[in-house]
Structures are given as C-alpha cells and as structure tokens.
Amino acid sequence: MPPEASAPSAERGPSRSRPAAVAARPDAPSPRATALLFALAVAAGSVMPLQGRINSRLAHLTGDPVLAALCSFAAGLVVMVLVSVLTPRGRRGLARIRPALAAGSVRPWYAVAGVIGGLLVLTQSATIGPLGVAVFTVAVVTGQVVGGMVVDRLGLSPAGVQRLTPRRLTGAALALAAVALVVWPKLGEAGGGPGWALLALLPLLAGLATAGQQVFNARQTTAYGTAIPATLVNFTAGVLFLGIVWGGIVLASGHGMPALPHDWRLYLGGPLGCVFIGVGAMVVPRLGVFAATLGLVSGNLLGSLMVDLVAPTDGSTVTTTTVLGTLGALAAVTLASWPARRR
C-alpha cells in the first residue's frame, strides 16, 4: 500500500520541521523491485548466524565477550574505511556528509545507531547465560517486529506511514510463531528465579531499539544516496562505545589485554556485519522497517539452518520443526510485506 501523504515528522524540535530525508519518500516499489529487496534482506540476515558463530568462538578463545565484540566492530570499521576511501561511491558519500548535516537532513545524534548495535551485543553477552539462547532469540525478535510496526505506523522512516493492516498483523504473528517453533526444543535452557522475567526485558528492549537503529540508518542513506557513510558511522560509534565499556571493565578489574588469536578468520564477524547493516540501510527506505525486519529475521533463521547443516556444533540439531519454522518465517515475509495490488 502506498504511504499516506501526511506522514508525521520524526523530529520534535521547536520548529517541528520535517527533515528532507523523510519528506523525499520514494514511491512504493513495484512487485519485481519488492521481490529483489526482500531477497537482499533475506540474504543479509542469513550471514548473521555465521557472524554469531565466529564472534562466539573469538569470545571463547579470549575469555572476554566484550573484547570479542570490540574486535568484531573494529574489523568492520577497517573494512568500511577502506570502502569509503577507495571506491568512487564511498568518496561521493563522504563528500555529502557535511552538506547533509548543514541542511538538517542528517542529525549528529543519528550516530546513536552504532551504539544500539553495541548494546545489542552486550545484551547478548549478559543474558544468554541465564536466559538461554531460545528465550533471548524470541525476546529480541519480538522487540524487532513490534518496534518495526510502531515506527512504520508513525511514519518515522523514509518509507513513510505504513498502516497496520490485518495482513501485516497476521504476518507478524506468523513470524513470531515461526521463531518460537524453531527454538522450541531449546526452551528448556531457560533459567528461573524472581528476576528472570525482568532480565528477559533486556533483549526485548534491545530488539525494540533496533527499530530506531534502522530508522537512523535509512535516513542517512536517503540523504547521502548510498549506505556506505551510514555503515561507516555505525561502526565508528560502535567501536567508540564498546571501547569505552571495555576500558572501564579493564580499569575496574585490573586485568590486562589478553592475547588475541592469530587466525584471521576469527575477525570476519565485522565484515559480515557490514553486509547486514549496509543492506538493511538500503532496503528500509523502500520497504519500511517492519518489512525489512521480517526479511532479516527470516534470513537469520535460514542462515542458522544452513550453518547447522554444514558445520554443526555440539548440541545443534536440525529437526522437522526447524525446517517448518524457517519456511513459516519466509511465508510471513510474503504475507505481511507484499505490496497491495494498485487500483
């Protein structure tokens, strides 16, 4: 369904002026373009399980999950600096940063998107142990789906207002059910105790925050004409945030820098994150946050299935429910996000 003409502004400043990135919304994509954008979102989401496997291994070898996250972000930052400086599109994007800031189409605080990414990584490190992988996954995905619907309904992304139609709500419910089905065999890992439910709110809130991350990245991409500067800003802010957190932990504990592994493959998590963030920033202005999120989540489940099939680890199993849940998530994307027939 095409966006409404009067999308509310995301800015709440005194002048209540609408940023150019929101005012210049692209037209609703054609079915063929929509299918391509969905495929890109699914492909980008499918790299995340591999990134998680790599970062988990790095955290195990260093004994420091925060340092592992920092190394991952730092590797991604190196890649984005090279892409920004060595490619014509990257240089054009860098040249547009100052004019966009001066015009107000990009705000300096959009860089908080990178901090949100760092917070998600820290939340993962802090809560998977007591909650279990299954509960963490359901909580994060629930936050992402609900957050995507809210920001689309408010028209905060360049895609404009997206109405909460019965089809979209049904697709969202189907996506959450698919995720729950996939992780069902592992729900026994969940812990208990009086603080368990409160702890489960952390990944839920982190998932909600990623909707804002998508909005900030999409606005930057719309203003710059490319996702490269937005991805660069994400990794820069993420490295600064995680560096401060890790430095504070080192000062408080008195422990020094552990020896880092020499295997270069353990630092590929950052470059894979570049793909995830860059593609997300590219598709959100056309599809909206909710549709893009469903595509990324579906790709995540599909990637997890492929990783477990190709390189299974101890405790990883591929069952009929895993396959059915992954297919259900892909069906949810089609149901919730396919453009309505134009009249």
MIFILO-542199 format. One record per residue (C-alpha): residue in three letters; x, y, z; residue number from 1. Coordinates in steps of 0.02 Angstrom, whole numbers. Layout:
<r = Ala | east = X | north = Y | up = Z | k = NUM>
...
END
This chain:
<r = Met | east = 0 | north = 0 | up = 0 | k = 1>
<r = Pro | east = 73 | north = 170 | up = -46 | k = 2>
<r = Pro | east = 120 | north = 278 | up = 103 | k = 3>
<r = Glu | east = 0 | north = 413 | up = 157 | k = 4>
<r = Ala | east = 37 | north = 588 | up = 102 | k = 5>
<r = Ser | east = 47 | north = 659 | up = 277 | k = 6>
<r = Ala | east = 174 | north = 556 | up = 373 | k = 7>
<r = Pro | east = 210 | north = 631 | up = 544 | k = 8>
<r = Ser | east = 382 | north = 703 | up = 566 | k = 9>
<r = Ala | east = 507 | north = 610 | up = 673 | k = 10>
<r = Glu | east = 586 | north = 772 | up = 730 | k = 11>
<r = Arg | east = 517 | north = 850 | up = 889 | k = 12>
<r = Gly | east = 619 | north = 1008 | up = 891 | k = 13>
<r = Pro | east = 544 | north = 1179 | up = 923 | k = 14>
<r = Ser | east = 514 | north = 1215 | up = 739 | k = 15>
<r = Arg | east = 444 | north = 1041 | up = 707 | k = 16>
<r = Ser | east = 519 | north = 1049 | up = 533 | k = 17>
<r = Arg | east = 519 | north = 891 | up = 429 | k = 18>
<r = Pro | east = 693 | north = 828 | up = 380 | k = 19>
<r = Ala | east = 723 | north = 816 | up = 193 | k = 20>
<r = Ala | east = 759 | north = 630 | up = 213 | k = 21>
<r = Val | east = 580 | north = 600 | up = 269 | k = 22>
<r = Ala | east = 497 | north = 723 | up = 153 | k = 23>
<r = Ala | east = 575 | north = 647 | up = -3 | k = 24>
<r = Arg | east = 498 | north = 475 | up = 15 | k = 25>
<r = Pro | east = 524 | north = 355 | up = -130 | k = 26>
<r = Asp | east = 373 | north = 288 | up = -222 | k = 27>
<r = Ala | east = 310 | north = 117 | up = -172 | k = 28>
<r = Pro | east = 418 | north = -13 | up = -261 | k = 29>
<r = Ser | east = 347 | north = -124 | up = -396 | k = 30>
<r = Pro | east = 317 | north = -308 | up = -359 | k = 31>
<r = Arg | east = 476 | north = -353 | up = -451 | k = 32>
<r = Ala | east = 578 | north = -225 | up = -355 | k = 33>
<r = Thr | east = 496 | north = -281 | up = -193 | k = 34>
<r = Ala | east = 546 | north = -461 | up = -225 | k = 35>
<r = Leu | east = 726 | north = -407 | up = -256 | k = 36>
<r = Leu | east = 730 | north = -303 | up = -97 | k = 37>
<r = Phe | east = 658 | north = -448 | up = 3 | k = 38>
<r = Ala | east = 791 | north = -564 | up = -70 | k = 39>
<r = Leu | east = 927 | north = -441 | up = -19 | k = 40>
<r = Ala | east = 857 | north = -429 | up = 158 | k = 41>
<r = Val | east = 847 | north = -618 | up = 175 | k = 42>
<r = Ala | east = 1024 | north = -637 | up = 107 | k = 43>
<r = Ala | east = 1090 | north = -506 | up = 229 | k = 44>
<r = Gly | east = 1001 | north = -588 | up = 375 | k = 45>
<r = Ser | east = 1072 | north = -758 | up = 328 | k = 46>
<r = Val | east = 1251 | north = -702 | up = 366 | k = 47>
<r = Met | east = 1212 | north = -661 | up = 547 | k = 48>
<r = Pro | east = 1216 | north = -840 | up = 616 | k = 49>
<r = Leu | east = 1389 | north = -861 | up = 540 | k = 50>
<r = Gln | east = 1441 | north = -697 | up = 619 | k = 51>
<r = Gly | east = 1373 | north = -757 | up = 786 | k = 52>
<r = Arg | east = 1469 | north = -920 | up = 770 | k = 53>
<r = Ile | east = 1631 | north = -826 | up = 732 | k = 54>
<r = Asn | east = 1609 | north = -699 | up = 873 | k = 55>
<r = Ser | east = 1563 | north = -837 | up = 995 | k = 56>
<r = Arg | east = 1723 | north = -930 | up = 953 | k = 57>
<r = Leu | east = 1826 | north = -772 | up = 972 | k = 58>
<r = Ala | east = 1745 | north = -736 | up = 1140 | k = 59>
<r = His | east = 1783 | north = -914 | up = 1197 | k = 60>
<r = Leu | east = 1967 | north = -903 | up = 1148 | k = 61>
<r = Thr | east = 1995 | north = -731 | up = 1227 | k = 62>
<r = Gly | east = 1885 | north = -764 | up = 1378 | k = 63>
<r = Asp | east = 1813 | north = -589 | up = 1355 | k = 64>
<r = Pro | east = 1649 | north = -567 | up = 1259 | k = 65>
<r = Val | east = 1660 | north = -376 | up = 1265 | k = 66>
<r = Leu | east = 1834 | north = -380 | up = 1190 | k = 67>
<r = Ala | east = 1772 | north = -501 | up = 1057 | k = 68>
<r = Ala | east = 1631 | north = -382 | up = 1012 | k = 69>
<r = Leu | east = 1754 | north = -237 | up = 1007 | k = 70>
<r = Cys | east = 1870 | north = -335 | up = 890 | k = 71>
<r = Ser | east = 1723 | north = -377 | up = 778 | k = 72>
<r = Phe | east = 1669 | north = -195 | up = 767 | k = 73>
<r = Ala | east = 1848 | north = -138 | up = 740 | k = 74>
<r = Ala | east = 1870 | north = -259 | up = 594 | k = 75>
<r = Gly | east = 1708 | north = -194 | up = 518 | k = 76>
<r = Leu | east = 1767 | north = -15 | up = 540 | k = 77>
<r = Val | east = 1930 | north = -53 | up = 447 | k = 78>
<r = Val | east = 1830 | north = -126 | up = 303 | k = 79>
<r = Met | east = 1713 | north = 24 | up = 295 | k = 80>
<r = Val | east = 1857 | north = 149 | up = 300 | k = 81>
<r = Leu | east = 1937 | north = 61 | up = 151 | k = 82>
<r = Val | east = 1772 | north = 53 | up = 56 | k = 83>
<r = Ser | east = 1737 | north = 237 | up = 92 | k = 84>
<r = Val | east = 1908 | north = 296 | up = 36 | k = 85>
<r = Leu | east = 1948 | north = 179 | up = -108 | k = 86>
<r = Thr | east = 1782 | north = 171 | up = -202 | k = 87>
<r = Pro | east = 1702 | north = 315 | up = -302 | k = 88>
<r = Arg | east = 1533 | north = 287 | up = -220 | k = 89>
<r = Gly | east = 1613 | north = 290 | up = -48 | k = 90>
<r = Arg | east = 1704 | north = 453 | up = -84 | k = 91>
<r = Arg | east = 1545 | north = 532 | up = -152 | k = 92>
<r = Gly | east = 1454 | north = 478 | up = 6 | k = 93>
<r = Leu | east = 1588 | north = 553 | up = 118 | k = 94>
<r = Ala | east = 1578 | north = 718 | up = 22 | k = 95>
<r = Arg | east = 1391 | north = 728 | up = 57 | k = 96>
<r = Ile | east = 1405 | north = 710 | up = 246 | k = 97>
<r = Arg | east = 1443 | north = 893 | up = 285 | k = 98>
<r = Pro | east = 1307 | north = 965 | up = 169 | k = 99>
<r = Ala | east = 1179 | north = 844 | up = 239 | k = 100>
<r = Leu | east = 1222 | north = 896 | up = 417 | k = 101>
<r = Ala | east = 1214 | north = 1079 | up = 370 | k = 102>
<r = Ala | east = 1045 | north = 1057 | up = 285 | k = 103>
<r = Gly | east = 975 | north = 963 | up = 435 | k = 104>
<r = Ser | east = 928 | north = 808 | up = 334 | k = 105>
<r = Val | east = 1050 | north = 713 | up = 446 | k = 106>
<r = Arg | east = 1067 | north = 748 | up = 632 | k = 107>
<r = Pro | east = 1228 | north = 713 | up = 729 | k = 108>
<r = Trp | east = 1133 | north = 604 | up = 852 | k = 109>
<r = Tyr | east = 1090 | north = 480 | up = 713 | k = 110>
<r = Ala | east = 1259 | north = 406 | up = 758 | k = 111>
<r = Val | east = 1171 | north = 326 | up = 908 | k = 112>
<r = Ala | east = 1127 | north = 187 | up = 786 | k = 113>
<r = Gly | east = 1302 | north = 116 | up = 810 | k = 114>
<r = Val | east = 1282 | north = 124 | up = 999 | k = 115>
<r = Ile | east = 1120 | north = 24 | up = 984 | k = 116>
<r = Gly | east = 1216 | north = -110 | up = 890 | k = 117>
<r = Gly | east = 1345 | north = -115 | up = 1029 | k = 118>
<r = Leu | east = 1210 | north = -126 | up = 1161 | k = 119>
<r = Leu | east = 1131 | north = -273 | up = 1072 | k = 120>
<r = Val | east = 1297 | north = -365 | up = 1075 | k = 121>
<r = Leu | east = 1322 | north = -327 | up = 1260 | k = 122>
<r = Thr | east = 1144 | north = -382 | up = 1299 | k = 123>
<r = Gln | east = 1178 | north = -545 | up = 1209 | k = 124>
<r = Ser | east = 1334 | north = -574 | up = 1313 | k = 125>
<r = Ala | east = 1246 | north = -532 | up = 1477 | k = 126>
<r = Thr | east = 1081 | north = -625 | up = 1458 | k = 127>
<r = Ile | east = 1106 | north = -782 | up = 1353 | k = 128>
<r = Gly | east = 1186 | north = -872 | up = 1500 | k = 129>
<r = Pro | east = 1041 | north = -854 | up = 1625 | k = 130>
<r = Leu | east = 902 | north = -846 | up = 1494 | k = 131>
<r = Gly | east = 959 | north = -972 | up = 1365 | k = 132>
<r = Val | east = 977 | north = -947 | up = 1177 | k = 133>
<r = Ala | east = 794 | north = -984 | up = 1142 | k = 134>
<r = Val | east = 718 | north = -855 | up = 1259 | k = 135>
<r = Phe | east = 845 | north = -725 | up = 1205 | k = 136>
<r = Thr | east = 802 | north = -754 | up = 1022 | k = 137>
<r = Val | east = 614 | north = -744 | up = 1048 | k = 138>
<r = Ala | east = 631 | north = -586 | up = 1154 | k = 139>
<r = Val | east = 743 | north = -497 | up = 1028 | k = 140>
<r = Val | east = 638 | north = -544 | up = 877 | k = 141>
<r = Thr | east = 478 | north = -492 | up = 967 | k = 142>
<r = Gly | east = 555 | north = -323 | up = 1003 | k = 143>
<r = Gln | east = 614 | north = -304 | up = 823 | k = 144>
<r = Val | east = 444 | north = -348 | up = 748 | k = 145>
<r = Val | east = 343 | north = -240 | up = 868 | k = 146>
<r = Gly | east = 467 | north = -96 | up = 850 | k = 147>
<r = Gly | east = 460 | north = -109 | up = 661 | k = 148>
<r = Met | east = 270 | north = -98 | up = 661 | k = 149>
<r = Val | east = 270 | north = 52 | up = 778 | k = 150>
<r = Val | east = 397 | north = 157 | up = 683 | k = 151>
<r = Asp | east = 313 | north = 116 | up = 517 | k = 152>
<r = Arg | east = 142 | north = 164 | up = 585 | k = 153>
<r = Leu | east = 214 | north = 330 | up = 646 | k = 154>
<r = Gly | east = 299 | north = 359 | up = 479 | k = 155>
<r = Leu | east = 471 | north = 386 | up = 556 | k = 156>
<r = Ser | east = 571 | north = 305 | up = 415 | k = 157>
<r = Pro | east = 591 | north = 373 | up = 237 | k = 158>
<r = Ala | east = 464 | north = 243 | up = 179 | k = 159>
<r = Gly | east = 327 | north = 346 | up = 263 | k = 160>
<r = Val | east = 171 | north = 287 | up = 354 | k = 161>
<r = Gln | east = 132 | north = 101 | up = 338 | k = 162>
<r = Arg | east = -41 | north = 54 | up = 401 | k = 163>
<r = Leu | east = -65 | north = -94 | up = 518 | k = 164>
<r = Thr | east = -174 | north = -197 | up = 402 | k = 165>
<r = Pro | east = -243 | north = -367 | up = 453 | k = 166>
<r = Arg | east = -122 | north = -447 | up = 331 | k = 167>
<r = Arg | east = 29 | north = -364 | up = 411 | k = 168>
<r = Leu | east = -29 | north = -409 | up = 586 | k = 169>
<r = Thr | east = -58 | north = -589 | up = 534 | k = 170>
<r = Gly | east = 114 | north = -595 | up = 455 | k = 171>
<r = Ala | east = 193 | north = -527 | up = 613 | k = 172>
<r = Ala | east = 104 | north = -659 | up = 719 | k = 173>
<r = Leu | east = 159 | north = -794 | up = 596 | k = 174>
<r = Ala | east = 339 | north = -734 | up = 604 | k = 175>
<r = Leu | east = 342 | north = -739 | up = 794 | k = 176>
<r = Ala | east = 262 | north = -911 | up = 794 | k = 177>
<r = Ala | east = 393 | north = -971 | up = 669 | k = 178>
<r = Val | east = 535 | north = -910 | up = 779 | k = 179>
<r = Ala | east = 457 | north = -992 | up = 932 | k = 180>
<r = Leu | east = 438 | north = -1154 | up = 834 | k = 181>
<r = Val | east = 621 | north = -1153 | up = 782 | k = 182>
<r = Val | east = 686 | north = -1126 | up = 959 | k = 183>
<r = Trp | east = 555 | north = -1236 | up = 1044 | k = 184>
<r = Pro | east = 675 | north = -1383 | up = 1076 | k = 185>
<r = Lys | east = 792 | north = -1267 | up = 1170 | k = 186>
<r = Leu | east = 666 | north = -1180 | up = 1282 | k = 187>
<r = Gly | east = 718 | north = -1297 | up = 1422 | k = 188>
<r = Glu | east = 880 | north = -1197 | up = 1434 | k = 189>
<r = Ala | east = 785 | north = -1053 | up = 1511 | k = 190>
<r = Gly | east = 826 | north = -1012 | up = 1689 | k = 191>
<r = Gly | east = 711 | north = -960 | up = 1829 | k = 192>
<r = Gly | east = 702 | north = -858 | up = 1986 | k = 193>
<r = Pro | east = 615 | north = -696 | up = 2033 | k = 194>
<r = Gly | east = 725 | north = -587 | up = 1922 | k = 195>
<r = Trp | east = 709 | north = -696 | up = 1767 | k = 196>
<r = Ala | east = 563 | north = -605 | up = 1687 | k = 197>
<r = Leu | east = 645 | north = -437 | up = 1723 | k = 198>
<r = Leu | east = 806 | north = -497 | up = 1643 | k = 199>
<r = Ala | east = 708 | north = -553 | up = 1489 | k = 200>
<r = Leu | east = 655 | north = -372 | up = 1464 | k = 201>
<r = Leu | east = 833 | north = -326 | up = 1416 | k = 202>
<r = Pro | east = 838 | north = -419 | up = 1249 | k = 203>
<r = Leu | east = 659 | north = -364 | up = 1217 | k = 204>
<r = Leu | east = 708 | north = -181 | up = 1238 | k = 205>
<r = Ala | east = 864 | north = -209 | up = 1135 | k = 206>
<r = Gly | east = 756 | north = -278 | up = 995 | k = 207>
<r = Leu | east = 641 | north = -127 | up = 1007 | k = 208>
<r = Ala | east = 791 | north = -12 | up = 997 | k = 209>
<r = Thr | east = 849 | north = -91 | up = 834 | k = 210>
<r = Ala | east = 695 | north = -16 | up = 751 | k = 211>
<r = Gly | east = 766 | north = 155 | up = 791 | k = 212>
<r = Gln | east = 935 | north = 99 | up = 726 | k = 213>
<r = Gln | east = 854 | north = 53 | up = 560 | k = 214>
<r = Val | east = 768 | north = 223 | up = 551 | k = 215>
<r = Phe | east = 928 | north = 321 | up = 582 | k = 216>
<r = Asn | east = 1025 | north = 218 | up = 455 | k = 217>
<r = Ala | east = 887 | north = 235 | up = 325 | k = 218>
<r = Arg | east = 880 | north = 424 | up = 345 | k = 219>
<r = Gln | east = 1067 | north = 437 | up = 322 | k = 220>
<r = Thr | east = 1061 | north = 325 | up = 169 | k = 221>
<r = Thr | east = 922 | north = 430 | up = 92 | k = 222>
<r = Ala | east = 1019 | north = 591 | up = 123 | k = 223>
<r = Tyr | east = 1186 | north = 526 | up = 59 | k = 224>
<r = Gly | east = 1120 | north = 423 | up = -87 | k = 225>
<r = Thr | east = 1218 | north = 271 | up = -27 | k = 226>
<r = Ala | east = 1225 | north = 161 | up = 127 | k = 227>
<r = Ile | east = 1415 | north = 171 | up = 141 | k = 228>
<r = Pro | east = 1428 | north = 327 | up = 253 | k = 229>
<r = Ala | east = 1287 | north = 264 | up = 367 | k = 230>
<r = Thr | east = 1376 | north = 98 | up = 389 | k = 231>
<r = Leu | east = 1541 | north = 186 | up = 422 | k = 232>
<r = Val | east = 1459 | north = 295 | up = 556 | k = 233>
<r = Asn | east = 1381 | north = 140 | up = 635 | k = 234>
<r = Phe | east = 1546 | north = 52 | up = 656 | k = 235>
<r = Thr | east = 1636 | north = 209 | up = 714 | k = 236>
<r = Ala | east = 1508 | north = 241 | up = 851 | k = 237>
<r = Gly | east = 1503 | north = 56 | up = 897 | k = 238>
<r = Val | east = 1692 | north = 48 | up = 915 | k = 239>
<r = Leu | east = 1695 | north = 204 | up = 1024 | k = 240>
<r = Phe | east = 1554 | north = 139 | up = 1135 | k = 241>
<r = Leu | east = 1625 | north = -36 | up = 1156 | k = 242>
<r = Gly | east = 1800 | north = 34 | up = 1181 | k = 243>
<r = Ile | east = 1739 | north = 142 | up = 1325 | k = 244>
<r = Val | east = 1645 | north = -5 | up = 1403 | k = 245>
<r = Trp | east = 1792 | north = -124 | up = 1385 | k = 246>
<r = Gly | east = 1915 | north = 7 | up = 1450 | k = 247>
<r = Gly | east = 1806 | north = 35 | up = 1603 | k = 248>
<r = Ile | east = 1799 | north = -152 | up = 1637 | k = 249>
<r = Val | east = 1989 | north = -165 | up = 1622 | k = 250>
<r = Leu | east = 2016 | north = -20 | up = 1742 | k = 251>
<r = Ala | east = 1892 | north = -91 | up = 1868 | k = 252>
<r = Ser | east = 1960 | north = -268 | up = 1861 | k = 253>
<r = Gly | east = 2144 | north = -230 | up = 1841 | k = 254>
<r = His | east = 2161 | north = -364 | up = 1706 | k = 255>
<r = Gly | east = 2268 | north = -326 | up = 1556 | k = 256>
<r = Met | east = 2245 | north = -360 | up = 1372 | k = 257>
<r = Pro | east = 2231 | north = -546 | up = 1336 | k = 258>
<r = Ala | east = 2323 | north = -623 | up = 1191 | k = 259>
<r = Leu | east = 2222 | north = -617 | up = 1031 | k = 260>
<r = Pro | east = 2211 | north = -767 | up = 914 | k = 261>
<r = His | east = 2311 | north = -756 | up = 752 | k = 262>
<r = Asp | east = 2181 | north = -843 | up = 644 | k = 263>
<r = Trp | east = 2116 | north = -705 | up = 528 | k = 264>
<r = Arg | east = 1952 | north = -797 | up = 502 | k = 265>
<r = Leu | east = 1902 | north = -757 | up = 681 | k = 266>
<r = Tyr | east = 1890 | north = -573 | up = 635 | k = 267>
<r = Leu | east = 1769 | north = -593 | up = 490 | k = 268>
<r = Gly | east = 1620 | north = -555 | up = 603 | k = 269>
<r = Gly | east = 1645 | north = -369 | up = 574 | k = 270>
<r = Pro | east = 1644 | north = -377 | up = 383 | k = 271>
<r = Leu | east = 1489 | north = -487 | up = 389 | k = 272>
<r = Gly | east = 1409 | north = -355 | up = 499 | k = 273>
<r = Cys | east = 1447 | north = -227 | up = 364 | k = 274>
<r = Val | east = 1339 | north = -327 | up = 244 | k = 275>
<r = Phe | east = 1197 | north = -338 | up = 370 | k = 276>
<r = Ile | east = 1196 | north = -153 | up = 415 | k = 277>
<r = Gly | east = 1227 | north = -91 | up = 238 | k = 278>
<r = Val | east = 1089 | north = -194 | up = 158 | k = 279>
<r = Gly | east = 968 | north = -150 | up = 298 | k = 280>
<r = Ala | east = 1003 | north = 35 | up = 273 | k = 281>
<r = Met | east = 973 | north = 14 | up = 86 | k = 282>
<r = Val | east = 807 | north = -80 | up = 91 | k = 283>
<r = Val | east = 720 | north = 11 | up = 235 | k = 284>
<r = Pro | east = 689 | north = 172 | up = 136 | k = 285>
<r = Arg | east = 590 | north = 71 | up = 8 | k = 286>
<r = Leu | east = 509 | north = -67 | up = 111 | k = 287>
<r = Gly | east = 493 | north = 11 | up = 283 | k = 288>
<r = Val | east = 567 | north = -51 | up = 446 | k = 289>
<r = Phe | east = 438 | north = -187 | up = 477 | k = 290>
<r = Ala | east = 455 | north = -272 | up = 308 | k = 291>
<r = Ala | east = 644 | north = -259 | up = 310 | k = 292>
<r = Thr | east = 649 | north = -331 | up = 486 | k = 293>
<r = Leu | east = 545 | north = -481 | up = 436 | k = 294>
<r = Gly | east = 661 | north = -511 | up = 289 | k = 295>
<r = Leu | east = 815 | north = -502 | up = 401 | k = 296>
<r = Val | east = 737 | north = -615 | up = 533 | k = 297>
<r = Ser | east = 688 | north = -743 | up = 400 | k = 298>
<r = Gly | east = 863 | north = -739 | up = 331 | k = 299>
<r = Asn | east = 931 | north = -763 | up = 506 | k = 300>
<r = Leu | east = 829 | north = -921 | up = 529 | k = 301>
<r = Leu | east = 877 | north = -983 | up = 356 | k = 302>
<r = Gly | east = 1060 | north = -948 | up = 390 | k = 303>
<r = Ser | east = 1051 | north = -1039 | up = 557 | k = 304>
<r = Leu | east = 977 | north = -1190 | up = 469 | k = 305>
<r = Met | east = 1116 | north = -1190 | up = 338 | k = 306>
<r = Val | east = 1255 | north = -1167 | up = 467 | k = 307>
<r = Asp | east = 1188 | north = -1311 | up = 573 | k = 308>
<r = Leu | east = 1178 | north = -1421 | up = 419 | k = 309>
<r = Val | east = 1351 | north = -1380 | up = 351 | k = 310>
<r = Ala | east = 1450 | north = -1356 | up = 512 | k = 311>
<r = Pro | east = 1351 | north = -1423 | up = 660 | k = 312>
<r = Thr | east = 1415 | north = -1396 | up = 836 | k = 313>
<r = Asp | east = 1384 | north = -1495 | up = 995 | k = 314>
<r = Gly | east = 1201 | north = -1482 | up = 1040 | k = 315>
<r = Ser | east = 1145 | north = -1411 | up = 872 | k = 316>
<r = Thr | east = 1006 | north = -1512 | up = 791 | k = 317>
<r = Val | east = 904 | north = -1490 | up = 632 | k = 318>
<r = Thr | east = 728 | north = -1559 | up = 655 | k = 319>
<r = Thr | east = 567 | north = -1553 | up = 558 | k = 320>
<r = Thr | east = 507 | north = -1409 | up = 668 | k = 321>
<r = Thr | east = 666 | north = -1313 | up = 625 | k = 322>
<r = Val | east = 630 | north = -1328 | up = 439 | k = 323>
<r = Leu | east = 444 | north = -1290 | up = 459 | k = 324>
<r = Gly | east = 482 | north = -1138 | up = 567 | k = 325>
<r = Thr | east = 605 | north = -1069 | up = 439 | k = 326>
<r = Leu | east = 480 | north = -1093 | up = 297 | k = 327>
<r = Gly | east = 346 | north = -1012 | up = 405 | k = 328>
<r = Ala | east = 455 | north = -859 | up = 431 | k = 329>
<r = Leu | east = 481 | north = -843 | up = 243 | k = 330>
<r = Ala | east = 293 | north = -858 | up = 218 | k = 331>
<r = Ala | east = 266 | north = -721 | up = 348 | k = 332>
<r = Val | east = 376 | north = -602 | up = 247 | k = 333>
<r = Thr | east = 274 | north = -632 | up = 91 | k = 334>
<r = Leu | east = 108 | north = -615 | up = 180 | k = 335>
<r = Ala | east = 147 | north = -462 | up = 284 | k = 336>
<r = Ser | east = 252 | north = -361 | up = 164 | k = 337>
<r = Trp | east = 200 | north = -394 | up = -14 | k = 338>
<r = Pro | east = 131 | north = -233 | up = -90 | k = 339>
<r = Ala | east = -56 | north = -221 | up = -112 | k = 340>
<r = Arg | east = -123 | north = -225 | up = -289 | k = 341>
<r = Arg | east = -135 | north = -50 | up = -356 | k = 342>
<r = Arg | east = -307 | north = 8 | up = -406 | k = 343>
END
